[in-house]
């Protein structure tokens, strides 16, 4: 399959999650992504604890070039390299690249078609110079408030703003590439796509977190009542909860329409569910204090496999409560190309989730395994000599 971004060169100055995620998306889509690393390699490679998987999860389909941005000769090399690029992206502190002589005004002065993206904590405004982390913006935006039990704000169990912020950065780049084509001069010989003007873009953590909580904001605006945190809040649906099967396995079951309720009660065939208090979705939502224990008592007599089979036959939403590493053996991901093979830095094989998109019947795969620091110096920099 010809990939959508073949022929696009991206220079990635990044670390941690947000920038690497953006670069990985572009690389998966076919761009040549050149990751610029300091001597010794990106420090993200060496993180421990909850950061151990960052580089391995987000490092595929990139080439690694090691250059020292404190060395004038390497800065000169970087400038020549960026002259050949379509996109530069970075997620370091504000002004860090400019201090090295690599500010966007300098880069675009040399290469006006260049698209430059900063991935930051905040977009322009009073907060723009603050330092942010995913956890910071989850607290600021109310996402942590909505996630944890009342009085116990809780960070989501994944770097959702970092990864989604990187995704929005990639969307902005795709739009800017299209706009650059639209501003290309003329249609004569040699006037190829991409010869128009580039621009400077930004994506951020805080504004991404605000976007994530927009439904809760509008719920409050429409009702005048503050939504409760998810663990305590009233659901819009009567049966929308986690239940424990007879073999002590937890499973989520959702019954979100009156038709699904009809199917659900039909397959369970328990007279207690025929109560008039459960006759409509809104009634069931109001009756959750009595309905949920009743459904638990019924499902709690069944092993989890029987509940799964029942829900699948009936077309009802359900999900066993898994751990992330259970996905290595998920039959759907394995059969559909949703897990990609990579080689870990210590040489062991591993699997990583693919981008959650499909082109026709094709998934985007791995063209380049995780690079070692400076692996592509000769290939990339040799062409500049």
N, C-alpha and C positions, 0 to 999 in steps of 0.2 A: 504494500500500500504506500502510495506517495503521501508523505506527511504534510500537514497544512503549513508548517513553518520552515520547511526545507529552504535553505538559502539565507535564512536570517541568522545573523551573528549577534550573540548576547554576551556582554562582559558582566560578570557577577562579582561584586564586592559584598560579601555577606558572611554572617555567622549565625549561630543558634538556629532559629526555626523560620521566622517570617520571610527573610530574603531567600534562604535556601529552598523554601517551599515554592516561592514564585519562580525561581530559576528552574526547579525540577519540572514544574508544569510546562514551562516553555520548552524544556528539553524533551519531555515526553511527546510534545506536539511537533517535534522535528527540528527545532532550532539548534544551532551549534552554540552551546552554552560553555563559556570559558570561565571557570572559577579562579579568581585571583586569590592566592593564599600567601601569607607571610612565610618567611623562613621557618621551617619546622612544621608547617601546615596549619590549617585552621584550628584554633583552640577547641572548637566544637568537637573535633575528632576525639578529644581526650577527656570529655566530660564523664562523670560517674553518676551513680544513683539514677534519678529520674531523667537525666540528660544523656544516659548511655546510648540510647537508640536514635538520637537526633540525626547524626550524620548518616548513619546507615539507612534511615528511613527516607532521607531527602537528598541523597548524594548521587543518585543514578543519572545516566544520560548527560553527564558533564565531563569536560576536560579540565585538568588541573594545571595551572601555571603558577609557579612560585616566583615572586618578585618582592624586593625589599623597598617599600614605599618611603623609607628614610634615606635611600641611596639615589642621588641625582641621576645616575646612569639608568637605573631601573625606572625612575619616573619618566625619563625620556622614552624608554622602550614602551612603557604603558601608554603614553600619549600616541605613539605611532600605531600601537595595537588598536586603541580606541578609534583612531581615524578610519579603521577598516570595519567598524562595528555598526550595527543598526540600533542596538539598545544597550544602555548601561543601567544596571540596577544596584542599589546599595541600601543597607539597613544599619549603618553605623550612626553614631551620635551626630546631631546637627553640626555642620562645619568641618567634620573630620576629613573629608576628601579635599575640601577647599584649602585646608591648612597644608596639604601635600602638593598643592598646585594642580589638583584634579577637580576643581569646582565645575559645576555644570555649565556656568557661563564660559569658562575656558574651553571645555570640551565641545560645546555647541558652536563656539566661535571658530574652531578648527573644522568641525563637521556639522553643518547646519541641519542635515537630515537625521541627526542623532536623536533618539528618544531616550530621555533620562527619567528614571523612576527612583524616588526616595520612599522607603518603607519605614514609617516613623511611629512614635507613640501617639501623636496628635497631628491633625491637619492645622492649617493656619488659624491663629486665634490666641487668646490669652494663655492657653496651656502649652503652646507649641514647643517651648524650650524645656518643658519638664521631662524627666526621665520616666519612662513607663515600662511595665512588664505586663504580660497577659493577666497575671493576678491583680495588678493595680487596676486595670480597666474593668475587670470583672466586678471589683468592689465599687468602683466609681459609677458604673452604669446600672447597677441593680441586678446584674446577672447572678452574682453570688448570693444576693438576698433572695432571689427567686429559686435558686437551686437548693439551698440548705433548709433545714427545719427552722421554724420561727426562732429568731434570736441567735441563730447559728449560721451566718453566711458561709457559703461553701464554694470553693473554686471548683469549676467543672473538672472532670477527670481526664481531660486532654487539653492541649494548648489550642483551644478552639479559635481564639482571636488571632494568634500568630498564624495559624494555617489558613483561616478564612481571609485574613488580611493579605496574605501572600496570594491567595486566589483572586481577590479584588485587584491587586496589583497586576496580575497577569491579564485580567479582563481589560484594565486600563491600557496596557501595552497593546493588546490586540486591537482595541479601538483606535489607538494612536497610529498603529501601522496602517489601518484602513484609511484613516484621515490623511496620512502622508501620501498614500496612493492617489487620493482624491485631489490633492494639491499639486501633483506632479505636472510640470509644464508640458503642454502640447501632446500630440500623438504621433510625432514624426519618428523617423528612424533613430534608434538609440534612446528614445524616451521610454524607459522601462518603468514598471511599477516600483514605487519606493523612492523616486527621485525628488519628491516634494519635501516640505518642511517637517522636521521633527518637533518635539515639544517637551516640556518638563511636566512630570506627573508626580503625584503623591498618593499613597494609601496609608492607612493608619490603624492602630489597635483600638483607640477609644471610640472613634466613629464607627468602627466595625461592631464593637460591643453594643453601642447604641442601636445600631441596625438590628442586632439580634434580639433586643428586648422591645422592639417596636410594637409587637402584638400586646404585650402587657401594658405599655404606655397607652395604647388606644383603647384597651379594655377599661382602664381607669377613666379616660376622657369620656367614653361613651356612657359609662354607668355611674360615674361619680363615686365609685367604691374602689378602694385600693385592693388589687388582687393579693391574695395570700400567697406565701411561698408555695412552690409546687408540692412539697411533702405534706402540707397542711390544707392546701386550697381545695375548694369544691370543684369537682370535675364537671365538664359540660355533659358527660355521659355517665350513666348509672354504673355499668360494668366496664371499668377501665382501670385495672389494678393488677397487682402481683399476688398470686395465690400459691399455696404450698400443696404439692401433690402428696399422695399417700406414701411415696418413697422419699419424701423430704426434699424433692427438687422443686425449686421455685420456677414459676412460669407466669408471664404476663398474658392476660386475655383482654381484648377490647370488644365491646359490643356497642357500636356507635350509631346505628340507625334502628328504626322500628322494625324493618325487615330482618336485620340481623338478630334482633331480639326474638322475633318469631322463629327463626331458624335455631337459635341457641336454646330456647325453651323446648322446642320440638325434639331436638336430639337428646337433651338431658331428661326430658319426660318426668319432671318432678312437679307434683301438684302445687307445692308451695310457691312456685314461680308464677302461677296463674293469678296471683293476687291482683285485684284491681288497682292497688297502689303502684303497680309497676306497668301500667297500661301504656304509657307514652314515655318518650325519652326524657322530657322535662320532669315527669313524675319520678322516674327512676333516679334521676340525678338528685332530686330532693330527698329521696328515700335511701340514699347510700348508707347511712348509719345502720339500717337494718338489712339492706340488700346485700352488701358486701360480705358480712358474716354468713348470710344464707348461702351465697354462691360458694364461699370457702368451704362450708360444711359439705356441699355436694361434690365439688371438685376434689376436696381432700380425701374422698373415698376412692379416688382413681389414681393409678400410677401416671407419671408425666407423659409416658409414651402414648397412653390411651387418650389423654387430653389433647396432645398434639395431633393425633390421628383424627379425633373428633372435629377439631377446629379446621384442619386442612380439608377434610371432606365437606364441611359445611361452608367453607370459604370465609371463615372468621379470622380476624387478626390475632396472632399469637406469637410469643417468642419465649423460649427458654432463657433464663438469666445466665448469660455466659460471661466469661472473663476474656479480655482481649486476646490472650494467647490461644484460646480455644479456636480462634479463626484460622489458625494454621491448618486445622483439619476440617474446616467447614466444607461440606460436599459441594455446595453451590459455588463458592469461590474457586474451589479446585477445578470444577468441571467447566466453568465459564471463562477461565483466563483471568480471574480477578486477583490472583496471587502471582507475583513476578519473581523469578529467581535472581538472586544477587549473591556475591561472595563477600563475606565479612572481612574486615581487615586482618583477622587472624587466619584467614584461608578457609574457614568453614562455610558451607552453603547455607543460605537462609531464604526465606520468602518475605515479600513486602507487598502490601496492597497496591494494586494498580489505580490509576485515576478512575474515578467512578463515571466514566463516559464510554460510549460505544459509537464507532463509525460503521454504519451498516451492521455487519456481523463481526467486525474486527475490534479488538481492544488494543490500546497502546501499550507497547512492550518496552523491553530493555535493549537499547542499542549499545550502550556503554555501561560497563559495570562500575562500581565505586572506584574512583581513581585514587592512586597513591599521590602524595604531595609532589607536585612538579612533574608528574608522569608525562605531560604533554608539552613541556618546555621546548624541546627540540622541534617537534612538529609545528607548533604555533609560532614560536619566536624565530625559527629558522627562515620562515617566509618573509620576515620583516627586514632581513639583512640585504 
